Structures are given as C-alpha cells and as structure tokens.
Amino acid sequence: MKWFEIALVVLTLGSGLVLLLDKLFLAKRRAARAGLLETEPVLVDYSRAFFPVLAVVLVLRSFVAEPYKIPSSSMMPNLLIGDFILVNKFAYGIRLPITNTKIIPVTEPKRGDVVVFKPPHAPDQNWIKRVIGLPGDRIGFHGDTLFINGEAMTYQVRGEYVGQGPGAEMTGATLLSEDLPGRTHTVLEWVGRANPAGQGDWEVPQGQYFVMGDNRDNSEDSRFWTRTHFLPEENLRGKAFLIWLNCEGWFCKGSFEPSRIGTGIQ
C-alpha cells in the first residue's frame, strides 16, 4: 500500500527532525533554565520513543524484506490464496522508498524468478508473477505450450490437481512440470481449453520482461496486457523467496495451512 509507505517515511523523517531540532536548540534552552524544572515537550518525548522503531521498520521494509499477502489464484499451485510471503527488496538493486528509484544496482532478474512488481497499467498496485522472458527473448504461447526463442518447453504430467480452501475452484485442472531453461517448476492448465486471447508471439524489448502466472488459464499477465505486454525493469519491487504464513481472512478465520509456514518459493 503506497499510502502506508508514504506515511512511514513522513513519520520517520518528522520524528527524526523533531529530535534533531531539540538537540540543536530546544535542549540547550531547557538546560539554561534547569532551575525552573522545565519538562521535555510531549512532541519530543513521543519522537524519542517512536523514532528508533519507525527507522528500523523503514529500513527493513524498504531495503531488506517486505511482506505481502497473495490475494488471487494466479500463481497456483505454487502460491495459494492467503499465503503471506516475504520479498527480498535488494535482490535487483537498492531502491528508494515511494519513488522506487534504483540507487545501487545488484543483479538482474533470472528466468523463472517469482517477482513482485507494479504493473504498467496499474502503478498503484502490487502484483506477483514469474519471469518468463528476458530482454531480447522471443516468447510464444500457443495452445497449452510455451515457446522461448522458437523452442517449445517440455512438460511432464503430474496428475490431477486437488485444491483446498479458496483454491478448490481449480480442482480437476492438470498439474504439470514445466522445464524452463535452468529452472523447473509446476503449472496448472485446463488442458485443451486454451484461451484464444492469450495466444501469440512477443519479442521482449531491452530493459523489460515478460511475466506469466503459474495458473496459466487464470492469470492476467503479460499475454493479456493491452497498452504494453512487457514489465519495465524500474517497476520491479523485489524477489519473492519465502512463505511465512497461510491464513484466509483476518485472525485466520477460514482456512489455515500450517504446513506452508517456512516454505521456500521456487
């Protein structure tokens, strides 16, 4: 939520500024009038109490790891509705909060990475998909098959998927292993029911990526974006790496799957 990020930055800077002004000016005045038993102003007292906490949260959330909750089924079977995940914020470079401007480059996304980003047509939202196409790649999707640079990916059928809780709607879909170059992962497909709107061929421009959901017939991804089919590098927020909780609704009302706690994201 961008409003939370803005509020966190404003409160941290504000409380820090109050402490700085107090140290430079107000504290000296109070010391000069010490005989009057003058107490510390309430604003300074609150700033002293909250600034360290706010600063730690801001640094961790902006530069180390940020939590997100999965709201949809687009990344099933690997990420389920209600999964709480952690995202590595420095994997693709150190970025400033709010503006997301990269100030220190680190590495670039690899094919198969699960990334959180701001979609170009909805910049106030955070989405999660898998990187399929790298800059310069030719991506094709025809029928139920993904093509990368003219080569069809290979698949192994692992059986019929049985969903639970909010994911029960996908029961009956086919669970497959998809062999991306250098990365094997699972996908869901309703074999033989390919959506014609999601078929086509695309060439990924420099500095951009082609992303897809693992739930191939239920994902609003690069195949369906109309203004541009590609994710700009500057829209990346980080790399998803860990599920730390699975819980439907507030206070875990509804489904709760403890076995997913601590699961790495492949």
N, C-alpha and C positions, 0 to 999 in steps of 0.2 A: 504494500500500500504506500503510494508516494506521499500521502499526507502524513503518515507516521514517520517516514524518513525525514521529511521537512521539519516536522515538529521536534524530532530527536536532535537534529542539527541545531535548530534555533534555541532549544532549551540548553543544550550543552554549551554553545557559544555564549548565550546570555548569562548563564550562571558563572562561566569562566570569566567573563568580562566584569561582572559584579565583584568577584574575588580579586581580580587584578586592580580595579579602581579602589577597592577597600585597602589593599596592601599599599598602594602608592599614595593615597590621600587620606581616606577616612580613618584608618587605623592610627595614623600619626596624630590626627586631631583628637581622637579619643585618648591617646596616651598623654597628650598635653593637658587634658582635663581629667586625668585619672582620679584626682581627688574628689570629683563630683560623682563617682561611682556610676559613670555612664555605661550602659549595657550595649552589647553589639546589636545593630539593627536586625529586625526579623528577616529582611531580604538577604542580608549577608549570612545569617545563621542558616537559612534554608539552602542557599547556594553552596555553603561549605559542606552541608550534609549530602546534597544530591549531585554535585558536580563530578566527584570521582566515579559514582555509579553510572551516570549518564555518559561520561567519557569512555569508560570501559565498554559499555554496551555499544556505543557508536563505533569504536574501533573494531570490535569483534564482528559486528553486523556488516560493516562497510568493507572491511579488508580481510577478514578471516573466513567466517561462515555465516550464512543466513538461513533461517528456517522457512520452509514453505509447506503448504498443505495441498495435496492433489485433489482437485475438485471434480475431475471428469474421468471417463474411462478410456481416453485416447492413447494411454501408454500401457494398457493391459496387454499381456499378462504380467509385465514386469513391475509396473506401478499401479496400485489399486486405489479406488476412491477411498479417501480417508487416510492414506499414507501421509505421515509427516516426514519430510525429508530435510537433509542438510545440504547446502550448496556451497562449494568451495569458491570463495569470491576472488581469490588471487590466481586461480588456475590459468586464466587467459589474460592476466595483466592486472596491475593495481589501478583501480578506478576511483575517482572522486564520488562521494555520495551525491544524490539528487541528479547531477548532470550526467553521471556515468562516463565521464571523460577519462580515457586511459592516460595515466601519467608515467607508468613504468611497464613496459612490455615484459611478458614472461614466456608463455608458449602460445601456440595456436591450437584451435580445436582439431581433434583427430576424428577420422571416420568411425562412427559408432558411439561417440561420446553422447551422453544424455545431458542436454544443456537447458538452462533456464534463460529466457530472453524476453524482450519487449517486441512483439510483432509489429512490423512497419505500419500496418493498418489499424493497430490498437495500441498506441505507445504508452497508455496509462495502465496496461495490464501486464501481468507476468504469465508466460506460457512455458510449457516444457515439452520438448520433442527430442528425437535422436538425429544427430548429424549424419546425413547420408551422402551428400555431395559436397566436395571441397572445391575451392576456386579452380576453374578450368575444366572440371569434370563435365561429361555429358551424361545426364541422367534420363532414363526412360522407365516408364511403368506401363505395362501392357498386360491385360488380363489380370492374373494374380502374381505376376513376376516383375521383379525389379531388375533393371539393367544399369550397369555402370560402365561407361566408356565402351559401349557395344557388347559387353559380356553379361550374359544372364546369370544372376545369382542362383546358387543351388539351395534346395530346401529338403528337409527331412521331416516327414510327418511324425508327430509325437503323440497323436491321439486326439480324442475329442475333449474340448475344454469344458470343465465344470466350474462355473462361477459360484461365488458365495456372497451373501450380503448384497451391497449395492451393485456388485458385478455379476449378479445372477442372470442379467439380461444377455450376457454373452455365452451362456451355456449352450452347447451344441456347435459352436464355432470350432474350426480346426486349429489345433496348436501345432506350430511348425518351428523348426530351427532354420534360421536364415544365415547363410555363410557370407557375411561381408568380408572384403579383403582385410585380413588381420583381426577380425572380430566376429565371433558367432554369438547370436542372441536369438531369443524367441519372439515370434509374432503371432497374432491372431488374424485369421481370414475366414470369411464365409466363402469357401472355395466355389467358384462358378457363379458368384453373384457380384462380380466387379462393377463398380460404379463408373459409367462411361465418362462422367465429368472429371474423374481422377486419372484418366489415361493421357499419355502424351510424352513428349521429349523436351528436355530443357538443358541448356548449357549454362553452367554456373559462372557468373562474372567474377573478376578478381575482387577480393575483399568481401565476398559474400558466400553464403552457404545454403544448401538445400536440405531442409529438415522434414522428417516424417514421423508420425506416431507409430508405435508398435501394433496398435489395434487398427490395422490397415483399412478396414471398411467403416471405421467410426472415428475419424481423426480429421480435424480441419487443419491441414498442414500445407506445405509449400505447393502441393499439387493443385490446391483449390484457391490460393490467394490470387486475387484478380489484378490489383494495382501492380504488384511485383510478386514473382514466385520465390523470391530469394530473401534470406535473412542477412542484413548488413552486419559486419563484424562489430560495429560500435553499439549494436543493440543487445549484445550478449551480457548476461548478468553473472554467469558462473556455471560451473560443472556440478551436477548432482552426483553425490557419492555415497549417501547413507540414508536408510530408513530408520528413524529413531522411535516411531510410534505408528500404530494403525488404529484409528478410532473414528467412528462415524458420529458426527454431531458433537455439540458441546458436552463436557463432562462425561464423554464416552457413552452417551445414550445411543443405543442401537448396537451395531456390530463392533467387536473388538477382537483383534487377532494378535495375541502376544508373540506368536512365533515370528512375526515380521520385524520385531524390535532388534535393531543391530544388523539388519540385512544390508549388505553392500549392493550398490546399484551397478549392474553390468551393462 
